[in-house]
Amino acid sequence: MLLRPALIAFACGSLLNVHAEGLDATAVVKGWQSQQLGRVQTLQASSLVLKDSVDALCKRLGNSEIRAARQAWLQTYVAWRAVEALPMGPALSRRTAWQIDAWPVKPQKVEEAVRLVERDAPIADSVGANAQGLPALEYLLWGDDRASAQLGRLHFRQRCQYAQALAADVATEAQSLQQDWQGYSSTALDADAGRQAFEEAVNLIAGSVEALRDKKVGRLGSPKLTQKPTRQIFDAWRSHGTHAGMAATLNALEQLFLDNRQAPSFVDRLAVEKPLLAQHLREEFAIAREHLAKLPADMAASAAAKPASVQPFLDSIKKLQGIIELQVADAVGVTIGFKDSDGD
């Protein structure tokens, strides 16, 4: 059967459009920006609740108030960990991670900062980042080992005033981040700018996957760890929020690759030319999610007591990291920069 020239042209044009969509780095970046805007908005809303909760706690130092403040802290922390999955644009230029999540916190520095509190200057100029942000506020709300004793300690005016200042700073940064992100995500990108933003974003994602198995779990997933792990080397161990934080980051990463509710996902576009790799990526995310779900909520204490219990999850993240840094990066023509775990 002979095909009419117009039909042939339509068929060829359709194929070209499919492949063009599969390689459209700018479209992928705009989709990621849109996703992250929603997460930034959640962070901003959560941080306001945290600020209000800590203010209420310091007005009436009661058990219900400290429970509310702790819950608000956990919600803000989880919201931040989702944003941190891809700290592109304003999150990177503002150094938001350094401003609200300088980890690990140094308790002795927090105690020193509390002693320096003055009524009109709750955070002294000499106070460093490792005594501020969410980790420092977590320390003030839970302490190290006696969470029940922290309510009594907050009766000291300077201590509660410092907690209020920390919560207010987190809320201020989250608000500014949201405002900047709205402008950033609405800015049009030409092909060159879109490609550059895409390459930067893929590198940031690779760094976030690395952090899941390395920095946020005290390098438990790295051969560079030379001593027996303790719960203190895990992110958010005081609040028992390690598991929730890791789940938030992993879920955000999975959505960045797979979410196609608004437009074709990264994996949908990848599947146009690399269907097996796309399927492999889907499967590895599912495996990592399954391994994480098997770990207890108090993941830090469990992993410190039995490091082998968390190894299947760390192995799955390492495998996912390898797929992204080697196979996916190669498939989309992105060079992954040097990272701390290179050589592990």
Secondary structure, 3 states (H helix, E strand, C coil): CCCCHHHHHHHHHHHHHHHHHHCCHHHHHHHHHHHHHHHHHHHHHHHHHHHHHHHHHHHCCCHHHHHHHHHHHHHHHHHHHHHCCCCCCHHHHCCHHHHHCCCCCCHHHHHHHHHCCECCECCCCCCCHHHCHHHHHHHHHHCCCCHHHHHHHCCCHHHHHHHHHHHHHHHHHHHHHHHHHHHHHHCCCCHHHHHHHHHHHHHHHHHHHHHHHCCCECCCCCCCCCCCCCHHHECCCCCCCHHHHHHHHHHHHHHHHHCCCCCCCHHHHHHCCCHHHHHHHHHHHHHHHHHHHCCCCCHHHHHHHCHHHHHHHHHHHHHHHHHHHHHHHHHHCCCCCCCCCCCC
